[in-house]
């Protein structure tokens, strides 16, 4: 068992090693992350069997959900793309808003979709349209993706029904109405800064350049039909709508109908239905041979497998850090820090987030430690909600190699690791710091 200082040194060395292996030594990300995960576990003094168990758990948890969603999303995107639907949506959005105004419209999409949907599910469904817009406009894909990513990330950290805010609210005894109010007040400026504003500053003059098409675009093949905008938009919105309704149905009275709605609103079910719908449309309406459809979906699964393995390796690294107890060491060291509950929650969540990658774990850890401080201070409901907002801000910053979201963004948008650091890591940090600044201002005014 290591002490707090040694634990932090191991974390820093592990993250640095992963970055060097991937960026400098040009190791495959999957191999580099597994090497670092195993090495970190042994450095923490865990028995080899426990290290292997942590790696297996991290891989299993990620592959049990993310891999299925990535696979289904890849097939759905490939079918919609080869049917001309993705290009139809991208063309319409660019024609309606223009390439310079489109990021502002995509910001709204990111916020609206990000409230009920998990980050990874929404990104996988929307990624083909973002990539098609980038290729059509000859822009870097992050020009269009950053506004969506900012909306998804901020809503994931600040608003129910996402697991981090819900767990933190229960620990802090926070009022959900206050959370929703101040989450939007503090979160929307953060989305604007980290999304369209950052894209405008960093990528306004950039062309597509070396931003290569993502794997699912390369695997899609030639077009087999010309699906119109209306049909394509309906197909794209169908799984999103089902998932949103399914999330809402969890609060309905229990019964067979509610269970059925929740079942069909699960990402697995929603994406399966979406794939079947586009398959039937291409087969019956456009007379696409089944052999061609099988070839399209088969090609789509090839890059999906590689994406899933990289995300799984990132999850394995994260799980080793979680099981090491580094979060407990950090919270113990921070407990004597003489700061306000809001700043305390932010700092604990930020350090845990940077150390082990999971935003949800960072929020739960920080909320558990901040709860006694909040109770002792006798804060009113609005201030308690702002403490949670500060915790969410800390859990948003510095997404890097130990966060599965980093690898999902990198692999699914076709970005190199360096490009992902510049776009996603900086963007997530801007989102967290802006959220904190807004929470501090609001806390001082109310």
Secondary structure, 3 states (H helix, E strand, C coil): CCCHHHHHHHHHHHHHHHHHHHHHCCCCHHHHHHHHHHHHHHHCCCCHHHHHHHHHHHHHHHHHHHHHHHHHHHHHHHHHHHCCHHHHHHHHHHHHHHHHHHHHHHHHHHHHHHHHCCHHHHHHHHHHHHHHHHHHHCCCHHHHHHHHHHHHHHHHHHCCCCHHHHHHHHHHCCCHHHHHHHHHHHHHHHHHHHHHHHHHHHHCCCCCCCCCCCHHHHCCCCCCCCCCHHHHHHHHHHHHHHHHHHHHHCCCCCCHHHHHHHHHHCHHHHHHHHHHHHHHHHHHHCCCCHHHHHHHHHHHHHHHHHHHHHHHHHHHHHHHHHHCCHHHHHHHHHCCCCCCHHHHHHHHHHHHHHHHCCHHHHHHHHHHHHHHHHHHHCCCHHHHHHHHHHHHHHCCCCCCCCCHHHHHHHHHCCCCHHHHHHHHHHHHHHHHHHHHHHHHHHHHHC
